Amino acid sequence: MAEEAKAKGTEAFQAGRFAEAIEHYTKAIDLGATHVLYSNRSAAYGGIGKWEEALKDATKCVEMQPDWGKGYGRKGAALHGLGQYDAAIAAYEKGLTVEPGLAMLTKGLADAKKEAERDKGAGGLGGLANIFGAPDVISKIASNPQTASFLADPSFMMKIQQIQRNPDSISMHMNDPRILQVMGVLMGVNIMTPDSMGDGFGASSSAAPTPPPSRKAPAPAPEPEPEVELTEEEKATKAKKAAAEAHKLKGNDAYKAKKFEEAITHYEAAIAELPEEMTYYNNLSAVRFEQKLYDECITQCKKAIEVGRSARADYKIVAKAFARMGNAYEKLQKLPEAVKAFEDSLMEDRTDEIEKKLKALQKKLKELETHAYINPELAEAARAEGNELFKAGKFPEAIAKYTEAMKRNPKDHVPYSNRAACYQKLMEWQLALKDAETSISMEPTFVKGWSRKAGVHFFLKEYHKAMDAYNMILKLEPDNAAAKAGLDNVVATINMQASSGEVDKERQARAMADPEIQAILGDAQMRSILGEMQTDPKKAQAAMQDPVISAKLQKLIAAGVLQVR
């Protein structure tokens, strides 16, 4: 009988007779396998250090009963024993999502993390074992008289191959002195082992050899799980859970096959069995989403969240419900609601996928809001109000109206010129210049924008730029009287300052910061010409005959960098 074999196995385990316990548990499994029996045999295998066998049984236990936290504990212990600490941590963490707070899981997780940190800090035996991965390992062993004979032993060769496949497994073989001796040969050092010491190092030696570094194996697995006698209420709950899980699995199969109505039937049946489990509501919402019934999907998501909150469900599962709700809102073009749902999802669990979705949606929403605000008629009305305020000398209020006009009609260049005029009145020269340049970038033939730009440059004593702006106006409108007058004024100002012999340091500093002036002064030919002009003024007259060089020299003079007397 399976129960009798199981009882004998548990008795042997508690007495420390792990091999005998394995025999009894194996017999019980053959008579009627259960997840508890696999768990117990995994613990027994762990007791004698057979961690690979322990892992196989633990994995089988989890497959048979995925909602049993102790199965993940067995798996974590086996992986710990194999030195696979990261995988052990993952197993314990998975178990805690099934049974939060289970002591064997929390303790196992802490131990695995501690060993993982220690392993990383020391480089780990796995790192040391990487020397076995070199292509000439066998030839080195064969060429050394002390290790050549080891190759004749098949069990030794199996150990070498296992270490080559998985360097972390070296900890399982550190009690074999041949492995230590081979390690010394591969590293080019003499690792003393009992077999390699010879007679000269016998009993007369007072100091024992330093034992090899070994990886701390996990503590023996907890006691085998006895079959606990359940109350009638517990039996009913367990039966309901099993029935609900069976419906969920059938629902999942139907969902994958796109048999959505069948999937709904099973998920609803699962909810009827266990109405406090939010996963089933989540699954149902996924079906509604695939059916493009987005309103019903949202309803199910809200219900799932409500149930999950009451049952203190895993925050990651709650986050998924919010995320799916956000996707459904987006499909319905309810973008503000979708943004809120994605934000709530990130509050529960921060994932790259949802962060990217949220950013993209926020950008889209802003673009839509901007587009919805556009109204050329209202833009012109706002600009007209701004003009009236400008005439009344209410420049800050006028700026607000011109800004409103820009928002209402982002493609209109005129409000930028209007706002530049306001900034000029307020002596905000850089803001005025920025708006003037924006207006002409939108409409390069806009004369008023060029005029604003020229006026700002003149005030800032950037006469070379003012000249360029006025010349551009005259290129567009050759008979523009205002531009001609402005250009004449700039030239007269430049000549007056040049004849005075005074150096305007502020003007020079501003000019030297101008990339165009920097480019001229950085030109090797221009530097040569400027140097010659200092020693031979006649060469200046000759240089002025070249139109390209002349234009550059005029630019330097206008900028105040070069003075000609």
C-alpha positions in Angstrom: 0.0 0.0 0.0 1.2 3.5 -0.9 0.3 4.9 2.6 2.3 2.2 4.3 5.4 2.7 2.1 5.1 6.5 2.7 5.0 6.0 6.4 8.1 3.8 6.4 9.8 6.4 4.2 9.0 9.2 6.7 10.2 7.1 9.6 13.5 6.3 7.8 14.0 10.0 6.9 13.5 11.2 10.4 16.1 8.6 11.6 18.6 10.0 9.0 18.4 6.9 6.8 17.9 8.8 3.6 18.8 6.0 1.2 16.2 3.8 2.8 13.7 6.6 2.8 14.2 7.0 -1.0 13.4 3.3 -1.5 10.2 3.5 0.4 9.1 6.8 -1.3 9.9 5.3 -4.7 7.7 2.3 -3.9 4.9 4.6 -2.8 5.2 6.7 -6.0 4.9 3.5 -8.1 1.7 2.6 -6.2 0.2 6.0 -6.5 2.2 9.1 -7.2 1.3 12.4 -5.5 3.0 15.8 -5.3 3.7 15.2 -1.6 5.6 11.9 -2.3 7.8 13.6 -4.9 8.4 16.4 -2.4 9.4 13.9 0.3 11.7 12.0 -2.0 13.3 15.3 -3.1 14.0 16.0 0.5 15.6 12.6 1.0 17.8 13.0 -2.1 18.9 16.3 -0.6 19.8 14.6 2.6 22.5 12.5 0.8 23.6 15.4 -1.5 22.0 14.0 -4.7 20.8 17.5 -5.7 20.2 16.7 -9.4 17.8 13.9 -8.4 16.3 16.2 -5.8 15.7 18.9 -8.5 14.0 16.4 -10.8 11.6 15.4 -8.1 11.0 19.0 -6.9 10.2 20.0 -10.5 7.7 17.1 -10.8 6.1 18.2 -7.6 5.6 21.7 -8.9 4.2 20.5 -12.2 1.6 18.3 -10.3 0.7 21.0 -7.8 1.7 24.5 -9.1 -0.2 26.3 -6.3 1.7 24.5 -3.5 4.4 26.8 -2.1 6.4 24.0 -0.5 7.1 22.4 -3.9 8.9 25.6 -4.8 10.8 25.4 -1.5 12.0 21.9 -2.5 13.1 23.2 -5.9 14.9 26.2 -4.4 16.8 23.9 -1.9 17.9 21.6 -4.8 19.1 24.5 -6.9 20.9 25.9 -3.9 22.6 22.5 -3.4 23.7 22.6 -7.0 25.2 26.1 -6.5 22.7 27.6 -8.9 21.8 30.5 -6.5 20.1 32.8 -9.0 17.8 30.0 -10.1 17.2 29.1 -6.4 16.2 32.7 -5.7 13.8 32.7 -8.6 12.2 29.4 -7.3 11.7 30.8 -3.8 10.3 34.1 -5.1 7.8 32.2 -7.3 6.8 30.1 -4.3 6.1 33.3 -2.3 3.7 34.5 -5.0 1.8 31.3 -4.4 2.0 31.2 -0.6 3.2 34.6 0.7 5.0 34.5 4.0 5.7 30.7 4.0 8.6 30.3 6.4 10.6 27.7 4.5 10.4 30.0 1.4 11.4 33.2 3.2 14.3 31.5 5.0 15.5 29.7 1.9 15.3 32.9 -0.1 17.5 34.7 2.4 20.0 31.9 2.5 20.2 31.7 -1.3 20.7 35.5 -1.6 23.4 35.4 1.1 25.3 32.6 -0.8 24.8 34.4 -4.1 26.4 37.6 -2.7 29.2 35.6 -1.2 29.8 33.7 -4.4 29.9 36.9 -6.4 32.2 38.6 -3.9 34.7 35.7 -4.0 34.5 35.0 -7.7 32.9 31.6 -6.9 34.2 28.1 -7.3 32.4 28.2 -10.7 34.8 30.9 -11.8 37.8 28.8 -10.7 36.4 25.8 -12.5 36.4 27.7 -15.8 40.0 26.5 -16.2 38.4 23.1 -17.1 36.9 24.7 -20.1 40.2 25.1 -21.9 40.5 23.0 -25.1 43.8 21.4 -24.0 42.6 20.2 -20.6 42.8 16.4 -21.5 46.2 16.7 -23.1 47.6 18.5 -20.0 46.2 15.8 -17.7 47.6 13.1 -20.0 51.1 14.7 -20.3 51.6 14.9 -16.5 52.8 11.6 -14.9 51.0 12.2 -11.7 47.6 12.7 -13.4 47.8 10.6 -16.6 46.4 7.5 -14.9 43.2 9.3 -13.9 42.0 9.2 -17.5 41.6 5.5 -17.4 38.8 5.8 -14.8 35.4 6.4 -16.5 33.9 7.9 -13.3 36.7 10.5 -13.3 36.1 11.4 -16.9 32.4 11.8 -16.2 33.3 14.3 -13.4 35.5 16.3 -15.7 32.8 16.4 -18.4 30.2 17.5 -15.9 32.5 20.4 -14.7 33.1 21.4 -18.2 29.3 21.5 -18.9 28.5 23.3 -15.6 31.5 24.9 -13.8 29.3 25.5 -10.7 29.1 21.7 -10.2 32.8 21.6 -9.1 31.6 21.9 -5.5 30.1 18.4 -5.8 33.5 16.9 -6.6 35.9 18.8 -4.3 36.1 15.8 -2.0 37.9 13.9 -4.8 41.6 14.5 -4.4 42.2 13.8 -8.1 40.1 16.9 -9.0 42.2 19.0 -6.7 45.4 17.6 -8.2 44.2 18.1 -11.8 43.2 21.7 -10.8 46.8 22.3 -9.6 48.2 20.9 -12.9 45.9 23.2 -15.0 46.8 26.2 -12.8 50.5 25.5 -12.8 50.6 25.2 -9.0 51.2 22.3 -6.6 48.0 21.7 -4.6 48.9 19.2 -1.8 46.6 16.2 -1.5 47.0 13.0 0.5 47.7 11.0 -2.8 50.2 13.5 -4.1 52.3 13.9 -0.8 54.2 10.6 -1.0 55.8 8.8 1.8 58.1 11.7 2.7 55.0 13.6 3.8 53.6 10.8 6.0 52.9 10.7 9.7 56.0 12.6 10.5 54.5 15.8 9.1 52.9 17.7 12.0 50.8 20.1 9.9 47.8 18.8 8.1 47.3 20.0 4.5 45.0 23.0 4.2 41.6 21.7 3.1 40.4 22.9 -0.3 37.8 25.7 -0.4 34.4 24.3 -0.5 31.0 25.7 -1.2 28.6 25.6 1.7 25.8 23.2 1.0 22.3 24.1 2.1 21.0 22.7 5.3 19.1 19.4 4.9 15.7 20.0 3.5 12.8 20.2 5.9 11.0 17.2 7.2 8.8 15.3 4.7 5.3 16.5 4.5 2.9 14.3 6.3 -0.6 13.7 4.9 -2.6 16.1 7.2 -6.1 15.0 8.0 -8.3 17.8 6.6 -11.6 19.0 8.1 -14.7 18.7 6.0 -14.6 22.5 5.4 -11.0 22.3 4.3 -11.8 19.3 2.1 -14.6 21.3 0.5 -12.3 24.3 -0.1 -9.6 22.2 -1.6 -12.1 20.5 -3.9 -13.4 23.9 -5.0 -9.9 25.1 -5.7 -9.1 22.0 -7.7 -12.4 22.4 -9.7 -11.7 26.1 -10.3 -8.1 25.4 -11.5 -9.4 22.7 -13.8 -11.9 25.1 -15.3 -9.1 27.7 -15.6 -6.9 25.3 -17.5 -9.7 24.4 -19.9 -10.5 28.1 -20.3 -6.8 28.8 -21.2 -6.8 26.0 -23.8 -10.0 27.4 -25.3 -8.6 30.9 -25.3 -5.5 29.9 -27.1 -7.6 28.1 -29.7 -9.7 31.3 -30.0 -12.8 29.5 -28.8 -13.8 32.6 -26.8 -17.3 31.6 -25.8 -16.1 28.3 -24.5 -13.3 30.0 -22.6 -15.8 32.4 -21.0 -17.9 29.4 -19.9 -14.9 27.9 -18.1 -13.7 31.1 -16.5 -17.2 31.9 -15.2 -17.4 28.4 -13.8 -14.0 29.0 -12.1 -15.3 32.3 -10.6 -18.4 30.4 -9.4 -16.1 28.0 -7.5 -13.7 30.6 -6.1 -15.2 34.1 -6.4 -12.3 35.6 -4.3 -9.6 34.7 -6.9 -8.9 37.7 -9.1 -6.9 35.7 -11.7 -10.1 34.3 -13.2 -11.6 37.8 -13.6 -8.3 38.8 -15.3 -8.6 35.9 -17.7 -12.2 36.8 -18.5 -11.2 40.4 -19.2 -8.6 39.1 -21.7 -11.3 37.2 -23.6 -13.5 40.3 -23.7 -10.5 42.3 -25.1 -9.9 39.8 -27.8 -13.6 39.9 -28.7 -13.3 43.7 -29.0 -15.9 44.1 -26.3 -13.9 46.8 -24.6 -16.5 48.2 -22.2 -17.1 44.7 -20.9 -13.3 44.2 -20.6 -13.1 47.3 -18.5 -15.9 46.1 -16.3 -14.2 42.8 -15.7 -10.8 44.6 -15.0 -12.5 46.8 -12.4 -14.1 43.7 -10.8 -10.7 41.9 -10.8 -9.0 44.8 -9.1 -11.8 45.0 -6.5 -11.5 41.3 -5.7 -7.7 41.5 -5.7 -7.6 44.3 -3.3 -9.9 42.5 -0.9 -7.8 39.3 -1.1 -4.5 41.2 -1.0 -3.5 39.7 -4.3 0.0 40.0 -5.8 0.6 43.6 -6.9 1.9 42.3 -10.3 -1.5 40.7 -11.0 -3.3 43.9 -10.0 -0.9 45.8 -12.3 -1.9 43.6 -15.2 -5.5 44.3 -14.7 -4.9 48.1 -14.7 -2.7 47.7 -17.9 -5.4 45.8 -19.7 -8.0 48.3 -18.7 -5.7 51.0 -20.1 -5.4 49.2 -23.4 -9.2 48.9 -23.6 -9.7 52.6 -22.9 -7.2 53.4 -25.6 -9.1 51.2 -28.1 -12.2 53.2 -27.2 -10.3 56.5 -27.8 -10.8 57.4 -24.1 -7.2 58.6 -23.8 -7.3 60.5 -20.5 -8.8 57.4 -18.9 -6.2 55.2 -20.5 -3.4 57.4 -19.2 -4.9 57.1 -15.7 -5.1 53.3 -15.9 -1.5 53.0 -17.1 -0.3 55.3 -14.3 -2.2 53.1 -11.8 -0.5 50.0 -13.3 2.9 51.6 -12.8 2.0 52.4 -9.2 1.5 48.6 -8.6 4.5 47.3 -10.7 6.9 49.3 -12.8 7.6 47.7 -16.2 9.4 49.1 -19.3 6.5 48.0 -21.5 3.8 50.1 -19.7 6.2 53.0 -19.2 6.7 53.2 -23.0 3.0 52.9 -23.6 2.2 55.7 -21.1 4.8 58.1 -22.6 3.5 57.4 -26.2 -0.1 57.9 -25.1 0.7 61.1 -23.2 2.5 62.5 -26.3 -0.5 61.5 -28.5 -2.9 63.1 -26.1 -1.0 66.3 -26.0 -0.9 66.4 -29.8 -4.6 65.9 -30.0 -5.3 68.6 -27.4 -3.1 71.0 -29.4 -4.8 70.1 -32.6 -8.3 70.5 -31.0 -7.3 74.0 -29.8 -6.5 75.2 -33.3 -9.0 77.8 -34.6 -7.7 80.4 -37.2 -10.8 82.6 -36.6 -10.3 82.8 -32.9 -6.5 83.3 -33.5 -7.2 86.4 -35.6 -9.6 87.7 -33.0 -7.0 87.3 -30.3 -4.4 89.0 -32.4 -6.7 91.9 -33.0 -7.2 92.3 -29.3 -3.5 92.2 -28.9 -3.1 95.1 -31.4 -5.5 97.2 -29.4 -3.7 96.5 -26.2 -0.4 97.4 -27.9 -1.7 100.7 -29.0 -2.9 101.4 -25.4 0.7 100.7 -24.2 -0.5 97.5 -22.3 2.4 95.4 -23.5 2.3 92.4 -21.1 -1.5 92.0 -21.8 -0.8 92.3 -25.5 1.8 89.6 -25.2 -0.7 87.2 -23.7 -3.1 87.8 -26.6 -0.4 87.3 -29.2 0.6 84.1 -27.4 -3.0 82.9 -27.5 -3.1 83.6 -31.2 0.0 81.5 -31.8 -1.7 78.5 -30.0 -4.9 78.9 -32.0 -3.0 79.1 -35.3 0.6 77.7 -34.9 1.3 78.2 -38.6 0.7 81.9 -38.7 4.0 83.9 -38.5 2.5 87.4 -37.9 1.8 87.0 -34.1 5.5 86.3 -33.6 6.4 89.7 -35.2 3.7 91.4 -33.1 5.0 89.8 -29.9 8.6 90.8 -30.9 7.4 94.5 -31.0 6.0 94.1 -27.5 9.3 92.7 -26.2 11.1 95.6 -27.9 9.0 98.0 -25.9 9.7 96.2 -22.7 13.5 96.1 -23.7 13.5 92.3 -23.6 15.9 92.2 -26.6 16.8 88.5 -26.7 13.1 87.5 -26.5 12.3 90.1 -29.2 15.1 88.7 -31.4 13.9 85.1 -30.9 10.3 86.0 -32.0 11.5 88.0 -35.0 13.7 85.2 -36.2 10.9 82.7 -35.7 8.6 84.8 -37.9 11.1 85.0 -40.8 11.9 81.3 -40.4 8.2 80.6 -41.0 8.0 83.1 -43.8 11.4 84.2 -45.2 9.8 87.0 -47.3 8.2 88.6 -44.3 9.7 92.1 -44.5 8.3 93.3 -41.1 10.0 90.4 -39.4 13.4 91.3 -41.0 12.8 94.9 -39.9 12.2 93.8 -36.3 15.4 91.7 -36.4 17.4 94.6 -37.8 16.1 97.0 -35.1 17.1 94.6 -32.3 20.6 94.0 -33.7 21.1 97.7 -34.0 20.2 98.3 -30.4 22.5 95.5 -29.3 25.3 97.2 -31.4 25.5 94.1 -33.6 25.8 96.4 -36.6 27.0 93.8 -39.0 23.9 91.7 -38.4 21.7 94.8 -38.6 23.2 95.5 -42.1 22.5 92.0 -43.2 18.9 92.3 -42.2 18.4 95.6 -44.0 20.2 94.2 -47.1 17.8 91.3 -47.0 14.8 93.7 -47.0 16.3 95.6 -49.9 16.7 92.3 -51.8 13.0 91.6 -51.3 11.9 95.2 -51.8 14.6 97.3 -53.5 12.7 100.6 -53.1 11.9 100.1 -49.4 12.6 103.6 -48.0 12.6 102.5 -44.4 15.2 99.9 -45.0 17.4 102.3 -47.0 17.2 104.8 -44.1 18.0 102.1 -41.6 21.0 100.9 -43.5 22.3 104.4 -43.9 21.9 104.9 -40.2 23.9 101.8 -39.4 26.7 102.7 -41.8 26.9 106.3 -40.3 27.1 104.8 -36.8 29.9 102.5 -37.8 31.9 105.3 -39.4 31.4 107.6 -36.5 32.7 105.0 -34.0 35.6 104.2 -36.3 36.6 107.8 -36.7 36.4 108.5 -32.9 39.2 106.0 -32.3 37.4 104.6 -29.2 37.1 100.9 -28.7 33.7 99.7 -27.6 34.7 96.6 -25.6 31.1 95.4 -25.0 30.5 95.5 -28.7 33.7 93.7 -29.5 33.0 91.0 -26.9 29.5 90.4 -28.4 31.0 90.2 -31.9 33.7 87.8 -30.9 31.0 85.4 -29.6 29.3 85.5 -33.0 30.0 82.2 -34.9 30.1 84.1 -38.2 32.9 86.4 -36.9 34.7 83.5 -35.4 34.6 81.7 -38.7 36.1 84.7 -40.5 38.9 85.1 -37.9 39.6 81.4 -38.0 40.2 81.4 -41.7 44.0 81.1 -42.4 43.9 83.3 -45.5 42.0 86.1 -43.6 44.5 85.9 -40.7 47.4 86.3 -43.1 45.7 89.3 -44.8 44.9 90.9 -41.5 48.5 90.5 -40.4 49.8 92.1 -43.6 47.4 95.0 -43.3 49.0 95.9 -39.9 52.4 96.4 -41.5 51.5 97.5 -45.0 48.3 99.6 -45.4 48.6 99.4 -49.2 47.9 95.7 -49.0 44.5 96.6 -47.4 43.5 98.5 -50.5 44.6 95.5 -52.7 42.6 93.1 -50.5 39.5 95.2 -50.9 39.6 94.6 -54.6 38.6 91.0 -54.0 34.7 91.0 -53.5 34.8 87.9 -51.2 37.6 89.2 -49.0 36.1 92.7 -49.1 32.8 91.4 -47.8 34.5 89.7 -44.9 36.6 92.8 -44.0 33.4 95.0 -44.1 31.8 92.5 -41.8 34.7 92.7 -39.3 34.6 96.5 -39.5 30.8 96.6 -39.0 31.2 94.3 -36.0 33.8 96.5 -34.4 36.5 93.9 -34.5 38.6 95.7 -37.2 39.2 99.4 -37.2 40.5 101.2 -40.3 41.8 104.8 -40.0 
